[in-house]
Amino acid sequence: MGAQEEEAAPPTEKNKNSKEVFFSVLPDRYEPLMEEVEEEEEERRRRKEEKKKRKKKRYKKYRKNVGKALRLSWRCLMLGLQNVASVYSTPACAASVLVTEVHRTAGSKA
Protein backbone atom coordinates (compact mmCIF):
# COMPACT_ATOMS: atom_id res chain seq x y z
CA MET A 1 0.00 0.00 0.00
CA GLY A 2 2.77 2.49 0.86
CA ALA A 3 4.79 1.59 -2.27
CA GLN A 4 1.82 2.26 -4.56
CA GLU A 5 1.29 5.74 -3.12
CA GLU A 6 4.94 6.65 -3.72
CA GLU A 7 4.76 5.57 -7.37
CA ALA A 8 1.48 7.44 -8.01
CA ALA A 9 2.73 10.74 -6.54
CA PRO A 10 4.15 13.14 -9.16
CA PRO A 11 7.83 13.99 -8.78
CA THR A 12 8.54 17.34 -7.16
CA GLU A 13 11.41 18.20 -9.55
CA LYS A 14 10.74 19.17 -13.15
CA ASN A 15 11.51 16.55 -15.74
CA LYS A 16 14.43 17.53 -17.92
CA ASN A 17 13.93 16.92 -21.63
CA SER A 18 16.45 17.18 -24.39
CA LYS A 19 15.65 19.16 -27.53
CA GLU A 20 16.79 18.56 -31.04
CA VAL A 21 18.86 21.39 -32.45
CA PHE A 22 19.48 21.73 -36.16
CA PHE A 23 22.52 23.51 -37.58
CA SER A 24 22.81 24.74 -41.11
CA VAL A 25 25.61 26.37 -43.03
CA LEU A 26 24.79 29.76 -44.46
CA PRO A 27 25.57 30.40 -48.11
CA ASP A 28 28.29 32.92 -48.98
CA ARG A 29 25.85 35.40 -50.50
CA TYR A 30 23.42 35.50 -47.59
CA GLU A 31 21.84 38.93 -47.11
CA PRO A 32 19.56 39.52 -44.13
CA LEU A 33 16.24 41.17 -44.82
CA MET A 34 16.30 44.87 -44.06
CA GLU A 35 12.53 45.03 -43.52
CA GLU A 36 12.84 43.17 -40.23
CA VAL A 37 15.43 45.62 -38.96
CA GLU A 38 13.22 48.59 -39.91
CA GLU A 39 10.19 46.98 -38.28
CA GLU A 40 12.19 46.32 -35.12
CA GLU A 41 13.34 49.93 -35.01
CA GLU A 42 9.78 51.16 -35.59
CA GLU A 43 8.46 48.82 -32.90
CA ARG A 44 11.18 49.94 -30.50
CA ARG A 45 10.40 53.61 -31.21
CA ARG A 46 6.67 53.01 -30.65
CA ARG A 47 7.30 51.24 -27.34
CA LYS A 48 9.60 54.04 -26.25
CA GLU A 49 6.93 56.64 -27.05
CA GLU A 50 4.29 54.65 -25.15
CA LYS A 51 6.62 54.38 -22.16
CA LYS A 52 7.27 58.12 -22.30
CA LYS A 53 3.51 58.84 -22.38
CA ARG A 54 2.86 56.54 -19.41
CA LYS A 55 5.69 58.15 -17.45
CA LYS A 56 4.41 61.64 -18.25
CA LYS A 57 0.86 60.66 -17.23
CA ARG A 58 2.11 59.17 -13.94
CA TYR A 59 4.20 62.28 -13.23
CA LYS A 60 1.18 64.49 -13.89
CA LYS A 61 -0.92 62.45 -11.44
CA TYR A 62 1.73 62.65 -8.72
CA ARG A 63 2.17 66.38 -9.29
CA LYS A 64 -1.59 66.88 -8.95
CA ASN A 65 -1.76 64.92 -5.68
CA VAL A 66 1.26 66.69 -4.19
CA GLY A 67 -0.29 70.05 -5.10
CA LYS A 68 -3.52 69.10 -3.33
CA ALA A 69 -1.63 68.00 -0.22
CA LEU A 70 0.42 71.21 -0.14
CA ARG A 71 -2.66 73.41 -0.55
CA LEU A 72 -4.47 71.60 2.27
CA SER A 73 -1.50 71.75 4.63
CA TRP A 74 -0.98 75.45 3.80
CA ARG A 75 -4.64 76.18 4.59
CA CYS A 76 -4.41 74.33 7.90
CA LEU A 77 -1.21 76.19 8.79
CA MET A 78 -2.80 79.55 8.00
CA LEU A 79 -5.89 78.72 10.10
CA GLY A 80 -3.68 77.68 12.99
CA LEU A 81 -1.63 80.85 12.77
CA GLN A 82 -4.78 82.98 12.60
CA ASN A 83 -6.17 81.25 15.68
CA VAL A 84 -2.92 81.77 17.56
CA ALA A 85 -2.83 85.43 16.54
CA SER A 86 -6.46 86.01 17.61
CA VAL A 87 -5.90 84.28 20.97
CA TYR A 88 -2.70 86.24 21.53
CA SER A 89 -4.28 89.59 20.67
CA THR A 90 -7.48 89.25 22.76
CA PRO A 91 -7.28 90.00 26.47
CA ALA A 92 -7.69 87.10 28.91
CA CYS A 93 -10.99 88.35 30.41
CA ALA A 94 -12.60 88.74 26.94
CA ALA A 95 -11.44 85.27 25.93
CA SER A 96 -13.15 83.66 28.95
CA VAL A 97 -16.42 85.47 28.18
CA LEU A 98 -16.21 84.44 24.53
CA VAL A 99 -15.55 80.77 25.41
CA THR A 100 -18.49 80.55 27.82
CA GLU A 101 -20.75 82.21 25.28
CA VAL A 102 -19.69 79.72 22.60
CA HIS A 103 -20.46 76.84 24.96
CA ARG A 104 -23.92 78.26 25.69
CA THR A 105 -24.83 78.63 22.02
CA ALA A 106 -23.47 75.18 21.23
CA GLY A 107 -25.48 73.67 24.09
CA SER A 108 -28.73 75.31 22.98
CA LYS A 109 -28.36 73.94 19.44
CA ALA A 110 -27.96 70.36 20.64
Contact map, one row per residue, 1 for C-alpha under 8 A:
11111000000000000000000000000000000000000000000000000000000000000000000000000000000000000000000000000000000000
11111100000000000000000000000000000000000000000000000000000000000000000000000000000000000000000000000000000000
11111110000000000000000000000000000000000000000000000000000000000000000000000000000000000000000000000000000000
11111111000000000000000000000000000000000000000000000000000000000000000000000000000000000000000000000000000000
11111111100000000000000000000000000000000000000000000000000000000000000000000000000000000000000000000000000000
01111111100000000000000000000000000000000000000000000000000000000000000000000000000000000000000000000000000000
00111111110000000000000000000000000000000000000000000000000000000000000000000000000000000000000000000000000000
00011111110000000000000000000000000000000000000000000000000000000000000000000000000000000000000000000000000000
00001111111000000000000000000000000000000000000000000000000000000000000000000000000000000000000000000000000000
00000011111100000000000000000000000000000000000000000000000000000000000000000000000000000000000000000000000000
00000000111111000000000000000000000000000000000000000000000000000000000000000000000000000000000000000000000000
00000000011111000000000000000000000000000000000000000000000000000000000000000000000000000000000000000000000000
00000000001111100000000000000000000000000000000000000000000000000000000000000000000000000000000000000000000000
00000000001111110000000000000000000000000000000000000000000000000000000000000000000000000000000000000000000000
00000000000011111000000000000000000000000000000000000000000000000000000000000000000000000000000000000000000000
00000000000001111100000000000000000000000000000000000000000000000000000000000000000000000000000000000000000000
00000000000000111110000000000000000000000000000000000000000000000000000000000000000000000000000000000000000000
00000000000000011111000000000000000000000000000000000000000000000000000000000000000000000000000000000000000000
00000000000000001111100000000000000000000000000000000000000000000000000000000000000000000000000000000000000000
00000000000000000111110000000000000000000000000000000000000000000000000000000000000000000000000000000000000000
00000000000000000011111000000000000000000000000000000000000000000000000000000000000000000000000000000000000000
00000000000000000001111100000000000000000000000000000000000000000000000000000000000000000000000000000000000000
00000000000000000000111110000000000000000000000000000000000000000000000000000000000000000000000000000000000000
00000000000000000000011111000000000000000000000000000000000000000000000000000000000000000000000000000000000000
00000000000000000000001111100000000000000000000000000000000000000000000000000000000000000000000000000000000000
00000000000000000000000111110100000000000000000000000000000000000000000000000000000000000000000000000000000000
00000000000000000000000011111100000000000000000000000000000000000000000000000000000000000000000000000000000000
00000000000000000000000001111100000000000000000000000000000000000000000000000000000000000000000000000000000000
00000000000000000000000000111110000000000000000000000000000000000000000000000000000000000000000000000000000000
00000000000000000000000001111111000000000000000000000000000000000000000000000000000000000000000000000000000000
00000000000000000000000000001111100000000000000000000000000000000000000000000000000000000000000000000000000000
00000000000000000000000000000111110000000000000000000000000000000000000000000000000000000000000000000000000000
00000000000000000000000000000011111110000000000000000000000000000000000000000000000000000000000000000000000000
00000000000000000000000000000001111111000000000000000000000000000000000000000000000000000000000000000000000000
00000000000000000000000000000000111111100000000000000000000000000000000000000000000000000000000000000000000000
00000000000000000000000000000000111111110000000000000000000000000000000000000000000000000000000000000000000000
00000000000000000000000000000000111111111000000000000000000000000000000000000000000000000000000000000000000000
00000000000000000000000000000000011111111100000000000000000000000000000000000000000000000000000000000000000000
00000000000000000000000000000000001111111110000000000000000000000000000000000000000000000000000000000000000000
00000000000000000000000000000000000111111111000000000000000000000000000000000000000000000000000000000000000000
00000000000000000000000000000000000011111111100000000000000000000000000000000000000000000000000000000000000000
00000000000000000000000000000000000001111111110000000000000000000000000000000000000000000000000000000000000000
00000000000000000000000000000000000000111111111000000000000000000000000000000000000000000000000000000000000000
00000000000000000000000000000000000000011111111100000000000000000000000000000000000000000000000000000000000000
00000000000000000000000000000000000000001111111110000000000000000000000000000000000000000000000000000000000000
00000000000000000000000000000000000000000111111111000000000000000000000000000000000000000000000000000000000000
00000000000000000000000000000000000000000011111111100000000000000000000000000000000000000000000000000000000000
00000000000000000000000000000000000000000001111111110000000000000000000000000000000000000000000000000000000000
00000000000000000000000000000000000000000000111111111000000000000000000000000000000000000000000000000000000000
00000000000000000000000000000000000000000000011111111100000000000000000000000000000000000000000000000000000000
00000000000000000000000000000000000000000000001111111110000000000000000000000000000000000000000000000000000000
00000000000000000000000000000000000000000000000111111111000000000000000000000000000000000000000000000000000000
00000000000000000000000000000000000000000000000011111111100000000000000000000000000000000000000000000000000000
00000000000000000000000000000000000000000000000001111111110000000000000000000000000000000000000000000000000000
00000000000000000000000000000000000000000000000000111111111000000000000000000000000000000000000000000000000000
00000000000000000000000000000000000000000000000000011111111100000000000000000000000000000000000000000000000000
00000000000000000000000000000000000000000000000000001111111110000000000000000000000000000000000000000000000000
00000000000000000000000000000000000000000000000000000111111111000000000000000000000000000000000000000000000000
00000000000000000000000000000000000000000000000000000011111111100000000000000000000000000000000000000000000000
00000000000000000000000000000000000000000000000000000001111111110000000000000000000000000000000000000000000000
00000000000000000000000000000000000000000000000000000000111111111000000000000000000000000000000000000000000000
00000000000000000000000000000000000000000000000000000000011111111100000000000000000000000000000000000000000000
00000000000000000000000000000000000000000000000000000000001111111110000000000000000000000000000000000000000000
00000000000000000000000000000000000000000000000000000000000111111111000000000000000000000000000000000000000000
00000000000000000000000000000000000000000000000000000000000011111111100000000000000000000000000000000000000000
00000000000000000000000000000000000000000000000000000000000001111111110000000000000000000000000000000000000000
00000000000000000000000000000000000000000000000000000000000000111111111000000000000000000000000000000000000000
00000000000000000000000000000000000000000000000000000000000000011111111100000000000000000000000000000000000000
00000000000000000000000000000000000000000000000000000000000000001111111110000000000000000000000000000000000000
00000000000000000000000000000000000000000000000000000000000000000111111111000000000000000000000000000000000000
00000000000000000000000000000000000000000000000000000000000000000011111111100000000000000000000000000000000000
00000000000000000000000000000000000000000000000000000000000000000001111111110000000000000000000000000000000000
00000000000000000000000000000000000000000000000000000000000000000000111111111000000000000000000000000000000000
00000000000000000000000000000000000000000000000000000000000000000000011111111100000000000000000000000000000000
00000000000000000000000000000000000000000000000000000000000000000000001111111110000000000000000000000000000000
00000000000000000000000000000000000000000000000000000000000000000000000111111111000000000000000000000000000000
00000000000000000000000000000000000000000000000000000000000000000000000011111111100000000000000000000000000000
00000000000000000000000000000000000000000000000000000000000000000000000001111111110000000000000000000000000000
00000000000000000000000000000000000000000000000000000000000000000000000000111111111000000000000000000000000000
00000000000000000000000000000000000000000000000000000000000000000000000000011111111100000000000000000000000000
00000000000000000000000000000000000000000000000000000000000000000000000000001111111110000000000000000000000000
00000000000000000000000000000000000000000000000000000000000000000000000000000111111111000000000000000000000000
00000000000000000000000000000000000000000000000000000000000000000000000000000011111111100000000000000000000000
00000000000000000000000000000000000000000000000000000000000000000000000000000001111111110000000000000000000000
00000000000000000000000000000000000000000000000000000000000000000000000000000000111111111000000000000000000000
00000000000000000000000000000000000000000000000000000000000000000000000000000000011111111100000000000000000000
00000000000000000000000000000000000000000000000000000000000000000000000000000000001111111100001000000000000000
00000000000000000000000000000000000000000000000000000000000000000000000000000000000111111110000000000000000000
00000000000000000000000000000000000000000000000000000000000000000000000000000000000011111110000000000000000000
00000000000000000000000000000000000000000000000000000000000000000000000000000000000001111111011000000000000000
00000000000000000000000000000000000000000000000000000000000000000000000000000000000000011111111000000000000000
00000000000000000000000000000000000000000000000000000000000000000000000000000000000000000111111100000000000000
00000000000000000000000000000000000000000000000000000000000000000000000000000000000000000011111110000000000000
00000000000000000000000000000000000000000000000000000000000000000000000000000000000000000111111111000000000000
00000000000000000000000000000000000000000000000000000000000000000000000000000000000000100111111111100000000000
00000000000000000000000000000000000000000000000000000000000000000000000000000000000000000001111111110000000000
00000000000000000000000000000000000000000000000000000000000000000000000000000000000000000000111111111000000000
00000000000000000000000000000000000000000000000000000000000000000000000000000000000000000000011111111100000000
00000000000000000000000000000000000000000000000000000000000000000000000000000000000000000000001111111110000000
00000000000000000000000000000000000000000000000000000000000000000000000000000000000000000000000111111111000000
00000000000000000000000000000000000000000000000000000000000000000000000000000000000000000000000011111111100000
00000000000000000000000000000000000000000000000000000000000000000000000000000000000000000000000001111111110000
00000000000000000000000000000000000000000000000000000000000000000000000000000000000000000000000000111111111000
00000000000000000000000000000000000000000000000000000000000000000000000000000000000000000000000000011111111100
00000000000000000000000000000000000000000000000000000000000000000000000000000000000000000000000000001111111110
00000000000000000000000000000000000000000000000000000000000000000000000000000000000000000000000000000111111111
00000000000000000000000000000000000000000000000000000000000000000000000000000000000000000000000000000011111111
00000000000000000000000000000000000000000000000000000000000000000000000000000000000000000000000000000001111111
00000000000000000000000000000000000000000000000000000000000000000000000000000000000000000000000000000000111111
00000000000000000000000000000000000000000000000000000000000000000000000000000000000000000000000000000000011111
